[in-house]
Structure formats: structure tokens, C-alpha cells
């Protein structure tokens, strides 16, 4: 699977170009499935924000509202009740999965419960575009500060990449997301990690990580800031 792990979505031309490169064709020729599931696990999200993401309305237009050939909805909480013979073909036929933010531990739980997590390694040409928790779910840990789902057993997630992500760095509406906060978070993670703002994304193909940014970011190695 090809990964485009973003903090705020496809927010600038550099990230958009990276997405098109991963797709191997124009956005207008690509079929997408959007996954809003993470929202249900976060207390700041709900029906209005989930609808906004699904329809691509501002300020959620940086994912679904990019001009896809088609966009379908994949709600992970429904999948265990309908059987893999129905939903697996939908996923395999999609060029890209657009995965919204919310709570990454809740998203991780339903990726496992639904069977989507087990399917991912076979989707070698599919692009995963995550925003916030939709990116963090691919990491080994998110840090306890980002766990909002009360039933989460811990802060562990899928571990499909070997680094963690601190999103929304210096966001004006998130006073607890300063670089100093990220440094404290990274010390607790004690492993490879990135702090990044909403103008930054991480492109991952075959384990190779490329930073795509028109904003600012910081890399941490075992909790220590790097270049």
C-alpha cells in the first residue's frame, strides 16, 4: 500500500502533486472510498462533522472535495455485519482510501474488527490518504495525549510504519500543539517520530519516507529532535 499521511489533508500544491504521483493518474480519473469512522470515537466530532467530511464541505474539502471521478462511503462499523464477500470487492476496486481524523485508537479497533487491517498488505497499488488520526493509525503508538476514546486499552495502533506522528503543529485553534508540547510528547514516545503542521505530509512507498511540506515540521529520533 502507498501512504500519504497528512495532518490537515491535501492542503497545498506540493501535497497534491505527491498524491497524483502515488495514484499514477489524475485525480479526476481516480475512484475513492472515504472512511469517516475515526470521528465516532472523538468527543469533538459528531454527525455534523462526519457529514462535512463525507460531502467534502469546507473546512473538510481537502480530502473528498478534490474532484475525484467517484467517491463512495465505507463505514467500518457496518462491515462485520455484512460479510467480506460484499465489502472487500469495493475496497479492491478503489484507487484510494480517504481516511478522516478523530480518534486513532477507535479507528484502529474497527480496522481490526472489520478485517480491513488484514486486507491492507494485499492492496499494493492502493493509495491510503490519512488526515490526522487517519494518518496516526498507521503508526506504532500515538501517545496518551491523543487518546480520547474511553474504551481504548492503550495508545497502540497498527504499526504499518515505524514512526509516530504529532499532527496539527502550531495550529491556531489547538493551543496544546506547540513545538514544546511536541517535544514532551516525543520524549514519551521514545522512538522515531515527526511533528508536522497542516501544510505537511509524509509520503511512504516501500518503507521509504519522504517529507512533503510547504509549512514546518520536526523529526525526532528516539525522542530527540533531528534535522
C-alpha positions as a Markdown table, in Angstrom:
| # | Residue | x | y | z |
|---|---|---|---|---|
| 1 | Unk | 0.0 | 0.0 | 0.0 |
| 2 | Unk | 1.2 | 3.5 | -0.8 |
| 3 | Unk | 0.7 | 6.0 | 2.0 |
| 4 | Unk | 0.2 | 9.8 | 2.1 |
| 5 | Unk | 0.0 | 10.6 | 5.8 |
| 6 | Unk | -1.2 | 14.2 | 6.3 |
| 7 | Unk | -2.1 | 16.4 | 9.2 |
| 8 | Unk | -4.7 | 18.5 | 7.5 |
| 9 | Unk | -5.4 | 16.8 | 4.2 |
| 10 | Unk | -4.3 | 17.8 | 0.7 |
| 11 | Unk | -3.9 | 21.4 | 1.6 |
| 12 | Unk | -1.3 | 22.7 | -1.0 |
| 13 | Unk | 0.1 | 22.1 | -4.5 |
| 14 | Unk | 3.1 | 20.1 | -3.2 |
| 15 | Unk | 0.9 | 17.6 | -1.3 |
| 16 | Unk | -1.5 | 17.4 | -4.3 |
| 17 | Unk | 1.4 | 16.6 | -6.6 |
| 18 | Unk | 2.6 | 13.9 | -4.3 |
| 19 | Unk | -0.9 | 12.4 | -4.3 |
| 20 | Unk | -1.1 | 12.4 | -8.1 |
| 21 | Unk | 2.3 | 10.7 | -8.3 |
| 22 | Unk | 1.1 | 8.0 | -5.9 |
| 23 | Unk | -2.1 | 7.5 | -7.9 |
| 24 | Unk | -0.2 | 7.3 | -11.2 |
| 25 | Unk | -3.1 | 9.2 | -12.9 |
| 26 | Unk | -5.1 | 12.4 | -12.5 |
| 27 | Unk | -7.4 | 12.7 | -9.5 |
| 28 | Unk | -10.3 | 13.2 | -11.9 |
| 29 | Unk | -9.7 | 9.6 | -13.2 |
| 30 | Unk | -9.5 | 8.0 | -9.8 |
| 31 | Unk | -12.1 | 6.3 | -7.7 |
| 32 | Unk | -12.2 | 6.9 | -4.0 |
| 33 | Unk | -13.7 | 5.5 | -0.9 |
| 34 | Unk | -14.0 | 7.8 | 2.2 |
| 35 | Unk | -13.8 | 6.4 | 5.7 |
| 36 | Unk | -15.3 | 8.7 | 8.5 |
| 37 | Unk | -15.1 | 6.0 | 11.2 |
| 38 | Unk | -12.5 | 7.7 | 13.5 |
| 39 | Unk | -14.9 | 10.6 | 14.1 |
| 40 | Unk | -17.2 | 8.5 | 16.2 |
| 41 | Unk | -14.5 | 7.9 | 18.8 |
| 42 | Unk | -13.7 | 11.5 | 19.5 |
| 43 | Unk | -15.8 | 13.8 | 21.7 |
| 44 | Unk | -15.2 | 16.8 | 19.5 |
| 45 | Unk | -16.7 | 15.1 | 16.4 |
| 46 | Unk | -20.3 | 14.1 | 15.6 |
| 47 | Unk | -22.9 | 14.0 | 12.9 |
| 48 | Unk | -22.2 | 17.5 | 11.5 |
| 49 | Unk | -18.5 | 17.0 | 11.1 |
| 50 | Unk | -18.9 | 13.5 | 9.8 |
| 51 | Unk | -21.3 | 14.8 | 7.1 |
| 52 | Unk | -19.0 | 17.6 | 6.3 |
| 53 | Unk | -16.1 | 15.2 | 5.6 |
| 54 | Unk | -18.3 | 12.8 | 3.5 |
| 55 | Unk | -19.7 | 15.6 | 1.3 |
| 56 | Unk | -16.4 | 17.5 | 1.1 |
| 57 | Unk | -17.7 | 20.7 | 2.5 |
| 58 | Unk | -15.3 | 23.4 | 3.9 |
| 59 | Unk | -13.3 | 23.1 | 6.0 |
| 60 | Unk | -13.2 | 19.3 | 5.2 |
| 61 | Unk | -12.9 | 19.8 | 1.5 |
| 62 | Unk | -9.2 | 18.9 | 1.4 |
| 63 | Unk | -10.0 | 15.2 | 1.1 |
| 64 | Unk | -13.3 | 14.3 | -0.5 |
| 65 | Unk | -13.7 | 17.6 | -2.3 |
| 66 | Unk | -10.6 | 17.3 | -4.6 |
| 67 | Unk | -12.5 | 16.4 | -7.8 |
| 68 | Unk | -12.5 | 12.6 | -7.8 |
| 69 | Unk | -14.1 | 10.5 | -10.6 |
| 70 | Unk | -16.3 | 8.9 | -7.9 |
| 71 | Unk | -16.5 | 8.9 | -4.1 |
| 72 | Unk | -18.1 | 6.1 | -2.1 |
| 73 | Unk | -18.6 | 5.8 | 1.7 |
| 74 | Unk | -17.1 | 3.0 | 3.6 |
| 75 | Unk | -18.2 | 2.9 | 7.3 |
| 76 | Unk | -16.1 | 0.3 | 9.1 |
| 77 | Unk | -18.5 | -0.2 | 12.0 |
| 78 | Unk | -21.0 | -1.7 | 9.5 |
| 79 | Unk | -18.7 | -4.1 | 7.8 |
| 80 | Unk | -18.7 | -7.0 | 10.3 |
| 81 | Unk | -22.4 | -7.3 | 9.8 |
| 82 | Unk | -22.5 | -7.6 | 6.0 |
| 83 | Unk | -19.7 | -10.1 | 5.3 |
| 84 | Unk | -16.3 | -9.7 | 3.5 |
| 85 | Unk | -17.8 | -11.1 | 0.3 |
| 86 | Unk | -19.7 | -7.8 | -0.1 |
| 87 | Unk | -17.2 | -5.1 | 1.0 |
| 88 | Unk | -13.8 | -6.5 | 0.0 |
| 89 | Unk | -14.5 | -6.0 | -3.7 |
| 90 | Unk | -15.5 | -2.4 | -3.0 |
| 91 | Unk | -12.1 | -1.8 | -1.4 |
| 92 | Unk | -10.1 | -3.6 | -4.1 |
| 93 | Unk | -11.8 | -1.6 | -6.9 |
| 94 | Unk | -10.9 | 1.7 | -5.3 |
| 95 | Unk | -7.8 | 3.7 | -6.3 |
| 96 | Unk | -7.6 | 5.5 | -3.0 |
| 97 | Unk | -8.9 | 5.3 | 0.6 |
| 98 | Unk | -9.6 | 8.7 | 2.2 |
| 99 | Unk | -9.4 | 8.3 | 5.9 |
| 100 | Unk | -10.7 | 11.0 | 8.2 |
| 101 | Unk | -9.4 | 12.1 | 11.6 |
| 102 | Unk | -11.0 | 11.7 | 15.1 |
| 103 | Unk | -9.6 | 9.1 | 17.5 |
| 104 | Unk | -6.9 | 6.8 | 16.1 |
| 105 | Unk | -7.4 | 4.1 | 18.7 |
| 106 | Unk | -11.1 | 3.8 | 17.8 |
| 107 | Unk | -10.2 | 3.7 | 14.1 |
| 108 | Unk | -7.6 | 1.1 | 14.8 |
| 109 | Unk | -10.2 | -1.0 | 16.7 |
| 110 | Unk | -12.6 | -1.0 | 13.8 |
| 111 | Unk | -10.0 | -1.6 | 11.2 |
| 112 | Unk | -9.2 | -4.8 | 13.0 |
| 113 | Unk | -12.7 | -5.8 | 13.9 |
| 114 | Unk | -13.9 | -5.2 | 10.3 |
| 115 | Unk | -11.0 | -7.1 | 8.7 |
| 116 | Unk | -9.7 | -4.1 | 6.8 |
| 117 | Unk | -6.4 | -4.1 | 8.7 |
| 118 | Unk | -5.7 | -7.7 | 7.5 |
| 119 | Unk | -6.6 | -6.7 | 3.9 |
| 120 | Unk | -4.2 | -3.8 | 3.7 |
| 121 | Unk | -0.9 | -5.7 | 2.9 |
| 122 | Unk | -2.5 | -7.1 | -0.3 |
| 123 | Unk | -3.5 | -3.7 | -1.6 |
| 124 | Unk | -0.1 | -3.0 | -3.1 |
| 125 | Unk | -1.3 | -0.3 | -5.6 |
| 126 | Unk | -4.0 | 1.3 | -3.5 |
| 127 | Unk | -3.2 | 4.8 | -2.0 |
| 128 | Unk | -4.1 | 5.5 | 1.6 |
| 129 | Unk | -4.6 | 9.2 | 2.3 |
| 130 | Unk | -5.0 | 9.9 | 6.0 |
| 131 | Unk | -5.7 | 13.1 | 7.8 |
| 132 | Unk | -4.7 | 13.5 | 11.5 |
| 133 | Unk | -6.0 | 10.2 | 13.2 |
| 134 | Unk | -6.3 | 8.7 | 9.7 |
| 135 | Unk | -2.6 | 9.0 | 9.4 |
| 136 | Unk | -1.7 | 8.3 | 13.1 |
| 137 | Unk | -3.5 | 4.9 | 12.9 |
| 138 | Unk | -0.7 | 3.6 | 10.7 |
| 139 | Unk | 1.9 | 4.3 | 13.4 |
| 140 | Unk | 3.0 | 2.0 | 16.3 |
| 141 | Unk | 1.9 | 4.5 | 19.0 |
| 142 | Unk | 0.1 | 7.8 | 19.2 |
| 143 | Unk | 1.0 | 8.8 | 22.7 |
| 144 | Unk | -1.5 | 9.0 | 25.6 |
| 145 | Unk | -2.2 | 12.7 | 25.0 |
| 146 | Unk | -4.1 | 11.8 | 21.8 |
| 147 | Unk | -6.2 | 9.0 | 23.2 |
| 148 | Unk | -9.8 | 10.3 | 23.5 |
| 149 | Unk | -11.8 | 7.0 | 23.2 |
| 150 | Unk | -12.6 | 5.9 | 26.7 |
| 151 | Unk | -12.5 | 2.2 | 25.8 |
| 152 | Unk | -9.0 | 2.3 | 24.3 |
| 153 | Unk | -6.8 | -0.3 | 26.1 |
| 154 | Unk | -3.7 | 1.8 | 25.4 |
| 155 | Unk | -2.2 | 4.1 | 22.8 |
| 156 | Unk | -1.0 | 1.4 | 20.4 |
| 157 | Unk | -2.1 | 1.4 | 16.7 |
| 158 | Unk | -1.4 | -0.6 | 13.6 |
| 159 | Unk | 2.4 | -0.2 | 13.3 |
| 160 | Unk | 2.4 | -0.3 | 9.5 |
| 161 | Unk | 5.2 | 2.4 | 9.6 |
| 162 | Unk | 7.9 | 2.6 | 12.2 |
| 163 | Unk | 7.4 | 6.2 | 13.3 |
| 164 | Unk | 4.8 | 8.2 | 15.2 |
| 165 | Unk | 3.1 | 11.4 | 14.2 |
| 166 | Unk | 2.2 | 14.6 | 16.2 |
| 167 | Unk | -0.3 | 16.4 | 13.9 |
| 168 | Unk | -1.6 | 20.0 | 13.7 |
| 169 | Unk | 1.7 | 21.5 | 14.9 |
| 170 | Unk | 1.2 | 25.2 | 16.0 |
| 171 | Unk | -2.5 | 25.1 | 14.9 |
| 172 | Unk | -4.1 | 28.4 | 16.0 |
| 173 | Unk | -7.2 | 26.5 | 17.4 |
| 174 | Unk | -5.1 | 24.0 | 19.3 |
| 175 | Unk | -3.0 | 25.8 | 22.0 |
| 176 | Unk | -1.7 | 22.4 | 23.2 |
| 177 | Unk | 0.1 | 21.6 | 19.9 |
| 178 | Unk | 3.2 | 23.8 | 20.2 |
| 179 | Unk | 6.7 | 22.6 | 19.4 |
| 180 | Unk | 7.3 | 22.4 | 23.2 |
| 181 | Unk | 4.3 | 20.1 | 23.5 |
| 182 | Unk | 5.6 | 18.0 | 20.6 |
| 183 | Unk | 9.0 | 17.7 | 22.3 |
| 184 | Unk | 7.4 | 16.4 | 25.5 |
| 185 | Unk | 5.3 | 14.0 | 23.5 |
| 186 | Unk | 8.3 | 12.7 | 21.6 |
| 187 | Unk | 10.2 | 12.1 | 24.8 |
| 188 | Unk | 7.3 | 9.8 | 25.9 |
| 189 | Unk | 7.1 | 8.1 | 22.5 |
| 190 | Unk | 10.9 | 7.4 | 22.8 |
| 191 | Unk | 11.1 | 6.3 | 19.2 |
| 192 | Unk | 11.2 | 7.8 | 15.6 |
| 193 | Unk | 8.6 | 10.5 | 15.2 |
| 194 | Unk | 7.5 | 13.5 | 13.2 |
| 195 | Unk | 5.7 | 16.7 | 14.4 |
| 196 | Unk | 4.1 | 18.4 | 11.4 |
| 197 | Unk | 1.7 | 21.2 | 10.6 |
| 198 | Unk | -1.3 | 21.1 | 8.3 |
| 199 | Unk | 0.8 | 22.1 | 5.3 |
| 200 | Unk | 3.0 | 19.0 | 5.6 |
| 201 | Unk | 2.6 | 15.3 | 4.7 |
| 202 | Unk | 4.7 | 12.1 | 4.8 |
| 203 | Unk | 4.8 | 10.1 | 1.6 |
| 204 | Unk | 5.7 | 6.4 | 2.3 |
| 205 | Unk | 6.4 | 3.9 | -0.5 |
| 206 | Unk | 8.1 | 0.5 | 0.2 |
| 207 | Unk | 9.2 | 1.8 | 3.5 |
| 208 | Unk | 10.9 | 4.9 | 2.2 |
| 209 | Unk | 9.7 | 8.1 | 3.8 |
| 210 | Unk | 9.6 | 11.5 | 2.1 |
| 211 | Unk | 8.6 | 14.7 | 3.7 |
| 212 | Unk | 6.3 | 16.9 | 1.5 |
| 213 | Unk | 5.9 | 20.3 | 3.0 |
| 214 | Unk | 5.1 | 23.9 | 2.4 |
| 215 | Unk | 4.9 | 24.5 | 6.1 |
| 216 | Unk | 7.0 | 23.4 | 9.1 |
| 217 | Unk | 7.8 | 20.1 | 10.7 |
| 218 | Unk | 10.3 | 18.4 | 13.0 |
| 219 | Unk | 11.8 | 14.9 | 13.0 |
| 220 | Unk | 12.6 | 13.2 | 16.3 |
| 221 | Unk | 14.9 | 10.2 | 16.7 |
| 222 | Unk | 14.3 | 8.3 | 19.9 |
| 223 | Unk | 12.6 | 11.3 | 21.4 |
| 224 | Unk | 15.4 | 13.7 | 20.4 |
| 225 | Unk | 14.9 | 16.4 | 17.8 |
| 226 | Unk | 16.7 | 15.9 | 14.5 |
| 227 | Unk | 17.2 | 17.8 | 11.3 |
